[in-house]
Amino acid sequence: MHIERKKINNYGVMVAAVASLCLVLWLGALPLQALPPPIGSAAVQFAEGARQTVALTLVSAGVGLLLGIAVALGKLSRHPVLRYPSKMYVWVIRGTPLLVQILFVYLALPSVFPQLRLSDFNSAVIALALNVGAYNAEAVRGGILAISRGQVDAARSLGLSSYDAFRHVTLPQAMRISLPSLVNNLIGLLKDSSLAYAIGVVELTMVGNRVQAESFQPVPVFVTVAAIYLVLTTTLTWFSDALESQLGRHRA
């Protein structure tokens, strides 16, 4: 009974977190409109900037998660053709600033590949996904290495192929073990998405910069920007904590 109640509570928290995020994104302009200028007069701009920030984060996070899993497998591969490029990718991405990576994708790639036409949003997605993918790769790799060899051998002895053993035994457990690190990477990605303003993406930080440039009131503007970021990260944290608790219940 206690386990079932905990399960229901976890689902309730996840639903509440998603509902809260939707309310912030689609109705967030309403409470801001009640504030004095320059916040109230720019409430719609702040709401649109928040939606752009979340869209940028979620798309980059999805691509970065898949990339992280692939690179983690590459680093663990016995084949040098897969292992060394994966190690090089993680080394380069983790050793260079994210802002440089964003500028490289937006400015340098089109000069190397003239036929490549990327919008500012797509350029930011590529750079952010590449960046978070390197950190996700290390988190997933650590999760895979934490799985005992005995579990894999037991799965193989039951007739599962190497692929099926990995898909049904190793990967699900590795993802549960890696979840706290992956969540930290997601929260960091949400905040790092603010660097997309450097290439003209009209996300939350860009909106704040424009409003303060027009009003010459940086204090209320950036307090508002920080508050919106705090609300977004808090709702994501609520959801991830409940998800971690739910998966931990199954692991136990």
Wavefront OBJ file of the C-alpha trace (Angstrom):
o trace
v 0.000 0.000 0.000
v 2.827 2.377 0.869
v 4.557 1.620 -2.439
v 1.371 2.211 -4.415
v 0.747 5.486 -2.586
v 4.307 6.587 -3.341
v 3.805 5.642 -6.979
v 0.654 7.747 -7.198
v 2.398 10.654 -5.498
v 5.283 10.492 -7.973
v 2.925 10.508 -10.931
v 1.009 13.383 -9.371
v 4.170 15.442 -8.970
v 5.196 14.765 -12.575
v 1.774 15.766 -13.886
v 1.769 18.875 -11.700
v 5.251 19.826 -12.925
v 4.241 19.471 -16.574
v 1.027 21.424 -15.956
v 2.967 24.161 -14.153
v 5.426 24.434 -17.011
v 2.595 24.722 -19.531
v 0.926 27.419 -17.446
v 4.152 29.370 -17.186
v 4.753 29.161 -20.920
v 1.263 29.986 -22.148
v -0.187 32.143 -19.346
v 3.006 33.586 -17.921
v 2.368 36.963 -19.508
v -0.757 37.539 -17.373
v 0.924 38.079 -13.978
v 3.744 40.033 -15.616
v 1.258 42.434 -17.184
v 0.196 43.537 -13.693
v 3.710 44.783 -12.948
v 4.796 48.375 -13.614
v 6.843 49.315 -16.688
v 9.093 48.164 -18.187
v 8.019 44.652 -17.127
v 4.275 44.961 -17.653
v 4.578 46.550 -21.078
v 6.992 43.797 -22.209
v 5.140 40.869 -20.619
v 4.312 39.236 -23.950
v 7.936 39.481 -25.045
v 9.107 37.776 -21.841
v 6.561 34.972 -22.329
v 7.631 34.439 -25.931
v 11.273 34.436 -24.872
v 10.552 31.791 -22.234
v 8.822 29.589 -24.808
v 11.781 29.946 -27.159
v 14.169 29.036 -24.327
v 12.221 25.900 -23.430
v 11.910 24.860 -27.082
v 15.631 25.333 -27.575
v 16.362 23.326 -24.432
v 14.032 20.400 -25.136
v 15.081 19.925 -28.760
v 18.771 20.153 -27.868
v 18.283 17.815 -24.898
v 16.580 15.161 -27.023
v 19.293 15.203 -29.676
v 21.997 15.406 -27.017
v 20.660 12.359 -25.173
v 20.718 10.190 -28.296
v 24.154 11.520 -29.161
v 25.380 10.848 -25.644
v 24.260 7.222 -25.739
v 25.914 6.693 -29.126
v 29.185 8.316 -28.030
v 29.201 6.375 -24.753
v 28.934 3.136 -26.720
v 31.665 4.381 -29.041
v 34.017 5.057 -26.132
v 33.350 1.567 -24.758
v 33.765 -0.106 -28.148
v 36.688 -2.408 -28.834
v 36.991 -1.009 -32.349
v 39.465 1.903 -32.615
v 37.446 3.386 -35.497
v 34.618 4.030 -33.037
v 36.549 4.480 -29.820
v 39.115 7.121 -30.792
v 36.733 9.534 -32.599
v 34.365 9.289 -29.622
v 37.161 10.115 -27.200
v 38.312 12.975 -29.406
v 34.792 14.407 -29.597
v 34.358 14.389 -25.808
v 37.832 15.847 -25.299
v 37.279 18.728 -27.733
v 33.757 19.610 -26.589
v 34.518 19.492 -22.870
v 37.730 21.456 -23.338
v 36.337 24.404 -25.302
v 33.815 27.110 -24.280
v 30.205 26.659 -25.297
v 30.062 30.210 -26.675
v 32.933 29.399 -29.047
v 31.099 26.265 -30.169
v 27.922 28.239 -30.881
v 29.825 30.848 -32.875
v 31.709 28.115 -34.746
v 28.514 26.372 -35.840
v 26.828 29.640 -36.814
v 29.746 31.421 -38.501
v 32.436 28.896 -39.381
v 30.446 25.919 -40.649
v 28.740 27.888 -43.473
v 32.127 29.125 -44.631
v 33.480 25.556 -44.701
v 30.310 24.185 -46.297
v 28.833 27.016 -48.434
v 25.794 24.936 -49.328
v 24.876 24.662 -45.652
v 22.124 27.084 -44.661
v 21.319 27.128 -40.952
v 18.967 29.469 -39.135
v 20.090 30.987 -35.860
v 17.768 28.613 -33.954
v 19.043 25.493 -35.729
v 22.637 26.594 -35.253
v 22.029 26.991 -31.532
v 20.343 23.578 -31.350
v 23.286 21.887 -33.061
v 25.866 23.563 -30.817
v 23.925 22.949 -27.604
v 23.207 19.324 -28.544
v 26.858 18.690 -29.341
v 27.866 20.256 -26.050
v 25.426 18.447 -23.778
v 25.952 15.225 -25.740
v 29.579 15.072 -24.599
v 28.580 15.385 -20.954
v 25.718 12.923 -21.385
v 28.165 10.455 -22.920
v 30.281 10.445 -19.776
v 27.205 10.042 -17.576
v 25.853 7.127 -19.624
v 29.276 5.513 -19.877
v 29.583 5.610 -16.096
v 26.139 4.051 -15.773
v 27.027 1.227 -18.175
v 30.285 0.514 -16.356
v 28.361 0.305 -13.065
v 26.398 -2.727 -14.297
v 28.010 -5.927 -13.096
v 29.276 -8.338 -15.714
v 27.361 -11.114 -13.961
v 24.018 -9.656 -15.025
v 25.094 -9.611 -18.653
v 26.395 -13.178 -18.425
v 23.122 -14.286 -16.832
v 21.147 -12.673 -19.657
v 23.327 -14.390 -22.254
v 22.918 -17.733 -20.494
v 19.146 -17.333 -20.847
v 19.551 -17.146 -24.608
v 19.555 -13.400 -25.169
v 21.824 -12.063 -27.881
v 24.406 -9.392 -27.055
v 22.098 -6.747 -28.525
v 19.040 -7.957 -26.610
v 21.025 -8.226 -23.372
v 22.191 -4.659 -23.797
v 18.736 -3.361 -24.753
v 16.775 -5.153 -22.018
v 19.305 -5.467 -19.183
v 22.239 -3.079 -19.435
v 20.782 0.089 -20.964
v 17.655 0.441 -18.742
v 19.733 0.072 -15.584
v 22.466 2.339 -16.909
v 19.932 5.063 -17.675
v 18.488 4.851 -14.151
v 21.960 5.099 -12.637
v 22.834 8.001 -14.948
v 19.584 9.872 -14.365
v 20.834 12.304 -11.678
v 23.762 13.348 -13.873
v 21.549 13.596 -16.947
v 19.114 15.792 -15.042
v 21.946 18.070 -13.937
v 23.015 18.321 -17.567
v 19.455 19.237 -18.571
v 19.227 21.990 -15.959
v 22.616 23.277 -17.045
v 21.470 23.179 -20.661
v 18.439 25.316 -19.852
v 20.694 27.975 -18.366
v 23.382 27.611 -21.040
v 20.769 28.207 -23.743
v 21.022 31.888 -22.780
v 24.272 32.006 -24.787
v 22.212 31.608 -27.955
v 21.532 35.342 -27.766
v 25.059 35.815 -29.187
v 23.853 34.656 -32.613
v 20.507 36.441 -32.518
v 18.148 33.809 -31.119
v 15.340 35.728 -29.446
v 15.213 33.697 -26.254
v 14.674 34.913 -22.701
v 18.060 36.542 -22.180
v 17.885 38.343 -25.516
v 14.436 39.685 -24.608
v 15.745 40.926 -21.276
v 18.694 42.620 -22.937
v 16.425 44.362 -25.440
v 13.995 45.552 -22.782
v 16.739 46.952 -20.566
v 18.360 48.662 -23.559
v 15.064 50.417 -24.299
v 14.134 51.256 -20.708
v 17.565 51.767 -19.101
v 16.259 49.844 -16.077
v 18.491 46.768 -15.780
v 17.577 45.876 -12.182
v 13.843 45.047 -12.601
v 14.444 43.561 -16.048
v 17.143 41.091 -15.067
v 15.444 40.265 -11.765
v 12.432 39.268 -13.872
v 14.604 37.240 -16.257
v 16.271 35.462 -13.341
v 12.887 34.757 -11.722
v 11.546 33.182 -14.922
v 14.657 31.007 -15.245
v 14.215 29.980 -11.608
v 10.607 28.963 -12.211
v 11.579 26.947 -15.292
v 14.441 25.125 -13.580
v 12.288 24.449 -10.513
v 9.514 22.783 -12.531
v 12.078 20.649 -14.372
v 13.647 19.683 -11.058
v 10.266 18.682 -9.603
v 9.585 16.463 -12.587
v 13.042 14.871 -12.581
v 13.021 14.236 -8.819
v 9.678 12.439 -9.076
v 10.886 10.454 -12.084
v 14.076 9.471 -10.261
v 12.055 8.363 -7.253
v 9.760 6.316 -9.471
v 12.611 4.599 -11.263
v 14.399 4.061 -7.971
v 11.321 2.252 -6.702
v 11.533 -0.188 -9.603
v 15.273 -0.582 -9.094
v 14.732 -1.477 -5.465
l 1 2 3 4 5 6 7 8 9 10 11 12 13 14 15 16 17 18 19 20 21 22 23 24 25 26 27 28 29 30 31 32 33 34 35 36 37 38 39 40 41 42 43 44 45 46 47 48 49 50 51 52 53 54 55 56 57 58 59 60 61 62 63 64 65 66 67 68 69 70 71 72 73 74 75 76 77 78 79 80 81 82 83 84 85 86 87 88 89 90 91 92 93 94 95 96 97 98 99 100 101 102 103 104 105 106 107 108 109 110 111 112 113 114 115 116 117 118 119 120 121 122 123 124 125 126 127 128 129 130 131 132 133 134 135 136 137 138 139 140 141 142 143 144 145 146 147 148 149 150 151 152 153 154 155 156 157 158 159 160 161 162 163 164 165 166 167 168 169 170 171 172 173 174 175 176 177 178 179 180 181 182 183 184 185 186 187 188 189 190 191 192 193 194 195 196 197 198 199 200 201 202 203 204 205 206 207 208 209 210 211 212 213 214 215 216 217 218 219 220 221 222 223 224 225 226 227 228 229 230 231 232 233 234 235 236 237 238 239 240 241 242 243 244 245 246 247 248 249 250 251 252
